[in-house]
Amino acid sequence: MAAGHSTRLGGVTGRYLISTFGCQMNEHDSERIAGVLESDGYVSTSDAEDAEIVVLNTCAIRENADRRLYGALGHLKPLKDRRPRMRIVVAGCLAQKDQGAIQAKAPWVDVVIGTHALPSLLALVRAAERDGPQMDVREYTEVFPSALPARRGSKHHAWVSVSVGCDNRCTFCIVPLVRGPQLSRSIGDILAEVHGLARQGVVEVTLLGQNVNTYGRDLTAPDSPSRPRFAELLRAVNEIDGIRRIRFTSPHPHDFTDDVVQAMAESDRVCEHIHFPLQSGSDRVLRAMKRSYRAERYLSWLARIREAVPAMAVTTDIIVGFPGETEEDFAGTMRVVEAARFDAAFTFQYSPRPGTPAGSYPNRLPKAVVQERFDRLVELQERISLERNRELIGDVVEVLVEGEGRKGNLKARSRTNKLVHMSGEVPAGSFAWVELDEAHPHHLAGRLVEAPAAAVAAVAAVVA
């Protein structure tokens, strides 16, 4: 059926609501789900009472993802009972993982759609109207999600998926089970999408992949000299007129090869921020996690990157309480965090995921022990984050305005991915210059100033 010609039942709203749990890949998929629905005439609503279709786009990384899903479904059941023609869709990683168990636990769910089946969404919804609950959790991707229409949450920023899936086998991670092996898009498709975004007024793109800096390794034979690499992709996107900022996530430390570091240093639109997941500072735990580095090697890679790009801001992921983690292991993590001086860290208490090797490991730690270590780690990182931000007071930085923030202020983002609060009237999507005069662990504050002359000239060259 052609887009825009719906088989919706008479008297219903034609509105949809999407709730997104999880990572940037889920956000990207939600933009595609919204685009598919809007191509068929649906419009967005923020009120479930007003929605014909409610989509829960789920994450499966942590145990509380299950609780969040079934809690949300429990809240939707009375609404579904009152409005039986409303369709409830569970999408994403938890749909791929739990599959039929979702409708067994919540039989009022109409559609379960996995990570590879988004192009089938409308067909599944229509089949549910005719025939009852539907499920598609295929294990392969026929249409790359980025080929689908999108309704983006921002007019100035866009996620650009360069690959799906992951070939790593970290023992704590469920991503390979729910997203499959790595599958890269052609570099031509990616550049065509970014060119189109630039024509639409997008000024910042984030290249997205489960392990983004192994982009292209699956496209041709391993010995092919023409195989596209992530460094080449960065350089190519850097040449696209109109794009002023390039970010990427999520990488693996091992794959910050010299060519990637050099491309970052030489590409003026690639922002001075990397996510550099540590996971643990204990060599013994890293070995049990099947991470391909040890603490000293990790720190040496980080030093190499900072030498190439001195202004680089660094964020990380850290897991506390991995099975068998001792106090000595945790002390190793604290030492690495102190040495690395991260700008921020996403800290997690280990959560076993069924189907992962670590999910069956013995020597699970008591909750109280994990919580106490977690609290110590957060306290250390909060101190370091505040110290790092205080070093920036007095600097004049370029920010991209995101919109209204707290207490009537504007919120903006620096090239180093720092959240900046400021006063003034500047439209979202605009660039501005701010003198930083206040520091907190999770954000900075400042006042609008005139752009430096050199910066004006540089911008003119970019947008010409």
N, C-alpha and C positions, 0 to 999 in steps of 0.2 A: 504494500500500500504506500502511496506517495506521501512524503512528509507533508504535514499540514492537513491531512484528511483523516480524522480520527474516527474510531468506532465507539467513542464514549457513549454511555447510556444517557438518555435525556434527563434533564433536571439535576445533574451533578455539576460540580463547580468548575472542573477543568483546571484546578490548581494543584500544585505539588509542594511538598516540604522535604528537604534533605537534611538529615543530621549526620555530620561527619565525625567519626572517631579516628584518632591515630595520626599518621605521619603525612608528609608532603605528598607521597604517592596517593594516599587516600583523598587528599584535597584535589589533586589533579583529576582523579577518577570522578569525584563528585561534580567537578566542572563539566566533565564529559556526560555524566548522567543528566545533569541539568540541560545541557545542549541537546541531547537526544529528545528529552521530554518537550523542550520548547520548540524543537523542529516539528513536533506533532501538535502544536497549538496550546500546550499547557503554559501556565504562568506561575511564577513563584509566589508563595505565601509563607509567612512566619508563624501561622496559627494552624495547629493540627486540626482544630475544629472546622477549618475552612478548606482542608485538603482532600482531594480525591485520591491522591497517591502520596503515601509517606514512605520515604526511603531511609533506611538506617544503613549507612555505609561504614562498615566495621573494621576494626583492627584486631589482630590476634597475637600481638607481641607479648602482652602481659596478662596475667590471670584476671585482673580486674576488668579486662575487656569483656569477658563472658558475663560478669555481673552487670556491667553497664548495659549490655545488649538486652539481657533478659529482664532487667529492671525497666528499661524503656518499653519493651514489649508488654510488660505487665500494665504499665500506665496507658498503653494504647488499646488494651482489650475492651474496657468499658466504652470507649469511643467507637470501636469497631462494632460492638454489640448494638449501639444506637444507630450506627450508619453502616450497615452491612455492605453497601456498595463501595465503601472506601477500600483501597488496595494497599496492603502493607508489604513492602519489599525489603528484604535483608540482603545486602550486597557486601562485597569486599572480602577481606582475608578470613574473617570468622565464618562467613558463608562458605568459603572454599574449604575450610578446615572441618566444620561441624556438619555441613551438608544436611542430610535428612534428619539429623538430631534436632535441628532448629524447629521444623514443623511438628516433630514428635512432642517437643516440650511446649511449643506455642502453636497449636493447630490453626489459630486465626491468622497466621502469616500466609499471604497469598503467593509470594514469589521468593525463592532463594536463588540468587544469581552470583556465581563465583567471579574470580578476578579476570578470567579469560573470556567471559561471555557478555560483556556490556553491550555489544551490538544487538543482542537478542532481547533487550529489555522490553521494548514495546510489544514484540510478539508474545513474550511471556505474560505480560499484563493482560493482553487481549485473550490469550488462552485461559488465564485464570478466571476472567469474566464468564467464559463459556463453560469451562470444564472443571474448574476447581483448582486447588494449589498446584503450582508448577515449580520445577527446579532445573537449573542448568549449571553444573559445576565441572564443565569440560576441563581437561588438563592441558590444553594447548590454545594458542592465540591465532585465530584466523585473520582478524583485523586488528592492527595495532591501535590501542586506545586513542592515540593522538590523531588518528585519521577521522575520528568522530567529531561532530560539531561540539562547540563548547560555549558555556555561559560563564564567563570569568567573573570572579569576585572583585577584580580590580581592573581599571581601565589603563593603568600605567605599568603594571607588573604582570608577567605571565610565567606559569610553569611550562617548561618544554621537556617532555619526556624523551630521552635519548635511548633508553633501554628499559626492559622489564626483566625481572628475575635476577637470580644470583647463583654463581657457580661455587661460591665458598661454602664451607661446611662447618661453620662455627657451631659448637655443640649446644649452645644456649638458644640458637636462633631458629625460628620457625619459617622465616621468609622463603627459603628454597622450597619448602613443602607447599606453601600457599600461592607463591608467585611463579614457581618453576625455575628452570635454568635460564641463564642470561640469553636474551634475544635483543639485539641492537637494531635500531632503525638505520636506514641508509643515510649517509651524510647529506645527500641531496634533499631528502624529505625534511630533515631537520632544518637545513638552511632555508628551504622554501617556506617552512612554517615561520621561522624567525623574520624573514623578509616581509611576510604578510603581516606579522605582528607590528613590525616597525611602521608599515604603511597605515596601520590602525591607530598609531600614536603610542604604542607601548615603548617605554624607554628602558625598562629593566627586565631581564629574563633570568630565570633560574633553570639551569640544565639539570635534569632529574633522572636518577637511576638508582637501583638498589645498591649497586657498586659502580658509581658513575664513572670513575676513572679507569675502569677496564673496558670502557666503551670501544666497540669495534673488533674486539679480539675474536668474536664468533662469526664475523662476516665472511671471511675467506680462509683459505688454508693457512695454517700457522707459519709456513715458510714464505708466504707471499709478501713481496716487498711493497705492494700497493695497499696493504691492509690499513684502513683508516684507524687512527689512534686518537686518544682523547686530547693530546696536545695539539694535533692538527685541527680538531674540532674547535677548540678554544680559539686558535688563531683565525679560523675561518669566520666564526661568529663575531670576532673582534673587528672584522672588516665590514660589517653590515651597517650602513648608514642609518642613523636614527637611534640605534641601540647605544645607550650611554653607560649601562651597568650590566655586568655579567656575573652571575653567581652559579654555584653548582653544589649539589648534595645528592646522595651521601657517599663519601669516598671511603676507601680503606687505606690506612697508612702505608701498607706495603706497596701500593700502586701509585704513590707520589714519586714516580720515576723522574730522572733528571730532565727528560724532555718536557714533562708536565710542569715542573718547577720553573724551567726556563721560559716556557710559554706564558706562565702566569706573570713572571717578572717583566716580560717584554710586551705584553698585551695591555694597553693602557685602560681598556674598559673592563678588564677582569678585576673585580673588587679585592681589596686586601683583607680577605677573611676566608678561613678554611675551617671546616669541621674535621677534626682529627681524632677519631674514636680510640680511646685508650682501653677501656673495659676493665683492666686491672693493672696494677703496678707490680704484681708478683709474677715472677717467671714460672713458678710452679702452676699457678692458676691459669696463666696465659697458655701454658702447654695443655692443660686440661680443657681449656676452651677451644683449642685448635686455632689459636691466633698465630699468624706467621711472623711473629717478632717477639723480642724480649725487651725488658724495660730500658736497658742502655741503648739498644738499637733504636727504639722508639724515640728516645730523647735526642739521639744523634740525627735522625731524620728531621726532627722538629728544628734543631739548630741549623741544619742545612737550608731548610725552607726560610727561616727567619733571616739567615744571612743573605739569601737572594732577594727577599722582600722584607726589609727591616720594619715596615709599618704593619706587618701582618698581625691581625687579631685571630686568636685560636680558641675554638670551643671544642668540647669533647663529650663523650659518653663514658660513664663509669658504672659498673655493676658491683654492688656490695652484697656479700653473703652467698657467693657461689658455693655449691656443695663442697665441703671440706676446707673452706677458707679458714686459716688460722689467724690468730692475732698478729703473728709475724708476717703472714701474707698481706693482711690489711695495712700493716705498718709500711710495707713496700709501696702500696698504693698511695699512702699519704706522702711518702718521700717523693714519688714521681710527680704528684700534684704540686708539691712545694717547688720542685725543680722546674716544672714545665711552665708555671705561672699562666695558667689558662685565663682567658678573659671571662669565660663562663663554662659551666659543666652541667650536663643533664645527668642527674644521679638517680639510680634505680636500685631498689631492693630486688634481689634475684627472685624471679617468678618461674617455676617449672612449667614448661609447655609440653603437653602430650605429643609424642612423635619426634621430639628432639632427643639426641643422645643424653644430654644432661638431665632430662626429665626423669630418668630412671637411676641417676647417680645416687649412691648412699651418702651418708654424713650430711644430711640437711641440718642447717643451723637453727637453733631456737630463735623465734621471732624477737625476743628481747635482746639477744646478742646482735642480731642484724640491725635492729633499730638504733641501738647505742652506737654502733660503728657508723651507720648512715648519718646520724646526727653530728658526729665528730667531723665527718667528711664535709658535710654541708657547711658547718661552721668555718672550716679551713677555707673552702672555696669562696664563701661569702667575703671573708677577709681579703683574699687575693683579688677578687673581682673589684672590691671597693678600692684597693690600692692601685690596681691597673687603671681604673677610671679616674682616680684623683690625679694621676700623671698627665691626664689630658686637659685639666683645667687651664684655661687661658688659650687653648688652641682654637683656631678658626677652621671649621670643617664644613664641607658640602654635605647637605642632607637632601633626601627625597621625601617630601611631605606625604604622609599616608592618610591624614584626615584628623578628625577631632579626637583628642585624648582625654585625660582626666582633668576635672576642674576647669573645663573650658579651654585648656591649652591645646595646642596642636601636637601631634606625635609625628615624628619623622625618623628616618633611618640613615645613618652615616654609611660611607663605603665599607667601613669595617664592621657593619651590621650592628652597630650600637643603637639602641633606642634613645632618641633625644626628644625631650619635651621642651616646647618653646611657646611664647605668646606671639600674637600677630594674626593677620588675615592673609593666608597664602593658600591657594586652591590645592586640593589633593592632586598628586601627580606632578607638582611643580618642584623645581630645584631651588634651594635657598642656601645661604651661608649663615652659619651660627657661630658665635663665640661662646665657648663652653665655660660656664661659671659655677656649676654645681654638679657634684658626683654622688651617686648612690650605687649599691652593688649591681642593680639590674637596669639602671638607666642613667642618663646624663640630662642636664638642663642647660639652657643657654638663651642668648638673645640674638635677634636678627641683626646682621651687619651687611655692609656692601660687599659684593664679590670682589676678591682680589683681581687686579687687572690681568695678571697672567692666566687666571682661571677663566676669565671672560674670553680671552683669545683662544684658549684651548677648547672651550665649548663651541665657539664659533666654527672651529675647524671640524669638530665632530658632526655638527648638525648641518654643515654646508651641503 
